[in-house]
Amino acid sequence: MKLAVCVKRVPDMEGRFKIASSGVAIDEAGLKYDMSDFDGYAAEVAIQITEKLGAGEVTIISLGPDVVQETLRKALSMGAHRAVHLKQDTPVSDGLAIATALAAELKDGGYDLVLLGRMAVDTQNRSTGAFVAELLGVPIISAISKLEVENGVVKARRELEGAYELVECPLPAVVTIDEGIARARYPSLKGIMAAKKKPMDIKPAQLGAITYQLEKLELPAERAAGRIIGEGKDAVPELVRLLKEEAKVL
Amino acid sequence: MANILAFAETRLGELRRAGLETITAARQVADATGGQVHAVLVGAPGIAQFAPRCAAHGADVVLVLEHDAFANYNPEAIVATLAARLGSGYRAAFFAASAQGHDLVARVAAKMKLAYASDVTEFAFAADRVTVKHPGYTNKIVQTFVLKAIPAIISLRAGAVLPVENAKAGTVEPLACAIDPATARVKVTLTENAAGGQIDLGDAPVIVAGGRGLKEKANFKLVEDLAAAFGNAAVGATRAVTDDGWRPHSDQIGQTGRLVSPDLYIACGISGAIQHLAGLRTSKTIVAINKDKEAPIFKVADYGIVGDVMEVLPVLTEAVKQAKAGA
């Protein structure tokens, strides 16, 4: 079985963000970067499938400047087999243009299953997987919390708001991975050494047309500083009064 | 003037609140720019009963597609039908930024090679462009985007536009399915509401959430009791709690879970890790109960009580019951 996983390099969300002077980028100084959480889960799921089968190959694909090779190398050290870097030096805000480049790489790869995180934790668009599936003309099951692949069929569970669905589709297919399936493993020293010898193709990204343009980034208005109204259960009457009279939510 | 399409999301034979939000948003745009609102209502036979509600919220025309195959969600049949319909000329199409909406709308946009604005909290229409705001980076940065393609495809974050009644004719027209739904490759074999029939986190005006400060799974009962006292509250949890299996993953609020904006958020025994705060930052009023007065949750809480949740929660539950009874 041939699997592909598309991963994105994102800043650590615990960091404090500042807007760069351009107004359309964050200031990268002092930020740590890593694979987007859900993309890490997707890589883990793909690697576990090949480990369970004792066969198959996981290809990791990432689009961006040369630094994304660090992210690709991390996925290789987790146990993926090969990597493809789609080189794109300037930032792109149009998800469909990015998905067009990913689909161009995936199209002739003979992949049975393509996995992505359900969203990138920085841009939070939740669209790349569906874009890629539609451009490839294959079915997609998005935001799944359970996955079985057997006899050419994908069976998955999707979490909805206050409900869930069980969903099936034939391979080849795209799935996007939610919480609940697997956490990305920490690469072992052996994995890190092995990753250095694994193949990484580098080619230019073939972006689609740009119709969704980032115009500006802003920091949201700060919440007013918090206030402590009292200690222990004796503070409850005052809380109830404030909820009724000031916040008007009770 | 060109018309605006609104996808009136349904599940298990019910019209969802998110569907009324998209119709309300489409109405706002149509009132400002001219044109009609066309609501699309898809479901198993019987779903047409919700056409009057769509009309009451501002649909000039309700396009109804009823078919046995829509007892469960059928994404491929809906995508094909919407793409065919949008090809007939619309200014914009609104969807909910829900699990179903996210699954659906990017496929429609990719099929039609259109710009798609996801998870939008504000929008502004001009003659040649649509400008939208979409919070990203765990809601720490507000991103402003411009869409130049027409129709503009937009999914709305829950609560960004609240449902408003603005009754229109709501002429019902049948909508043909663009493909035989039985040929769809993606098949939903079961849809089931979560046990207990609780209010969903995205719909609840009040959320009571618990963290590690509750010490063990059984103590979550205190959180559930407080939610029950409100009567309109949902129960949420931190990632630490869902990872430990005290609550299902679907209850997780935060960066990798649900992003919520209730009127009232009560954080019980939650220290306020950044990944959790990301999910609740846009709540209107935040209450925190935690025994560590240095906990970061107190920096964002409008009202904080320093104390043991095990001691405070039962007293608060009683007080809320009394307030509700007296109201």
Interface residues (C-beta under 8 A of the other chain):
Chain A: P11 M13 E14 F17 I19 I26 D37 F38 S93 D94 G95 L96 A99 V121 D122 T123 Q124 N125 R126 S127 T128 G129 A130 F131 A133 E134 L135 P139 I140 I141 S142 A143 S145 R158 E159 L160 E161 G162 A163 Y164 E165 L166 V167 E168 C169 P170 D178 E179 G180 G208 A209 T211 Y212 Q213 L214 E215 K216 L217 E218 L219 P220 R223 A224 A225 G226 R227 I228 I229 G230 E231 G232 K233 A235 V236 P237 L239 V240 L242 L243 K244 A247 V249 L250
Chain B: R11 L12 N72 Y73 E76 V79 A97 S98 A99 Q100 H102 D103 V105 A106 R107 A109 A110 K111 K113 L114 A115 Y116 A117 S118 D119 T131 H134 P135 G136 Y137 T138 N139 K140 I141 V142 Q143 T144 F145 V146 L147 K148 A149 R185 V186 K187 V188 T189 L190 T191 E192 N193 A194 Q198 I199 D200 L201 G202 D203 P205 V206 T242 H249 S250 Q252 Q255 T256 G257 D263 L264 I274 Q275 A278 R281 K284 T285 I286 V287 A288 K293 F298 K299 V300 A301 D302 Y303 G304 I305 V306 G307 D308 E311 V312 V315 L316 A319 V320 A323 K324 A327
